[in-house]
Amino acid sequence: MQDFDFNVEKHYGVLSAEKGGWKKELNLVSWNGRTPKLDIRDWAPGHEKMGKGLTLSREEAVKLMELLSVALGKEEP
């Protein structure tokens, strides 16, 4: 398994929590010293383990916000 480095630079909030303490979180994370990106993934308590997740650049997050507004009926398509 390949080693990697990460730094949670900012914690925005918890989307959901599971039994056992795992939480789906929105964070700003730098992976392997790269530019930080918005990150949605499951984390074990203390961030010692993580599940698969999704990272988004600022531009991707803005587009996702637009698409979610349409999908949730806030705007006309």
C-alpha positions as CSV (number, residue, x, y, z in Angstrom):
1,M,0.0,0.0,0.0
2,Q,1.3,3.4,-0.9
3,D,1.9,6.0,1.8
4,F,0.4,9.5,1.5
5,D,0.2,12.6,3.6
6,F,-2.8,14.7,4.4
7,N,-3.5,17.8,6.5
8,V,-7.1,18.8,7.5
9,E,-6.7,22.6,7.2
10,K,-10.3,23.5,8.0
11,H,-13.3,21.6,9.3
12,Y,-16.6,23.0,8.0
13,G,-19.0,20.5,9.6
14,V,-20.5,17.0,9.9
15,L,-23.0,15.8,7.3
16,S,-23.9,12.7,9.2
17,A,-22.8,10.4,12.0
18,E,-22.8,6.6,12.2
19,K,-22.6,4.1,15.1
20,G,-19.1,3.6,16.2
21,G,-18.2,7.3,15.9
22,W,-17.6,7.5,12.2
23,K,-18.7,10.8,10.7
24,K,-19.2,12.1,7.1
25,E,-17.5,15.5,7.1
26,L,-16.8,18.5,4.9
27,N,-13.3,19.6,5.3
28,L,-10.6,21.6,3.5
29,V,-7.8,19.0,3.0
30,S,-4.3,19.2,1.5
31,W,-3.2,15.8,0.1
32,N,0.6,15.2,-0.2
33,G,1.4,18.9,0.2
34,R,-0.8,20.0,-2.7
35,T,-3.2,22.9,-2.9
36,P,-6.1,22.2,-0.4
37,K,-9.4,21.0,-1.8
38,L,-12.9,20.6,-0.4
39,D,-13.2,17.1,0.7
40,I,-16.3,15.0,1.6
41,R,-15.6,11.6,3.2
42,D,-16.2,9.3,6.3
43,W,-13.7,9.7,9.1
44,A,-13.1,7.6,12.2
45,P,-12.9,9.4,15.5
46,G,-9.7,11.4,15.7
47,H,-9.2,11.2,12.0
48,E,-7.0,8.1,12.4
49,K,-8.8,6.2,9.6
50,M,-10.8,7.4,6.6
51,G,-13.2,6.0,4.0
52,K,-13.3,6.7,0.3
53,G,-14.3,10.2,-0.5
54,L,-14.7,13.0,-3.0
55,T,-12.4,16.0,-3.4
56,L,-13.5,19.1,-5.3
57,S,-11.7,22.2,-6.5
58,R,-13.4,25.5,-5.8
59,E,-14.7,25.6,-9.4
60,E,-16.1,22.1,-9.1
61,A,-17.8,23.0,-5.7
62,V,-19.4,26.1,-7.3
63,K,-20.8,24.0,-10.1
64,L,-22.0,21.3,-7.7
65,M,-23.8,24.0,-5.7
66,E,-25.5,25.2,-8.9
67,L,-26.5,21.6,-9.8
68,L,-27.8,20.9,-6.3
69,S,-30.0,24.0,-6.4
70,V,-31.6,22.6,-9.6
71,A,-31.9,19.1,-8.2
72,L,-33.5,20.3,-5.0
73,G,-35.9,22.6,-6.8
74,K,-34.5,25.9,-5.8
75,E,-34.0,27.1,-9.4
76,E,-35.4,26.2,-12.8
77,P,-33.1,24.1,-15.0
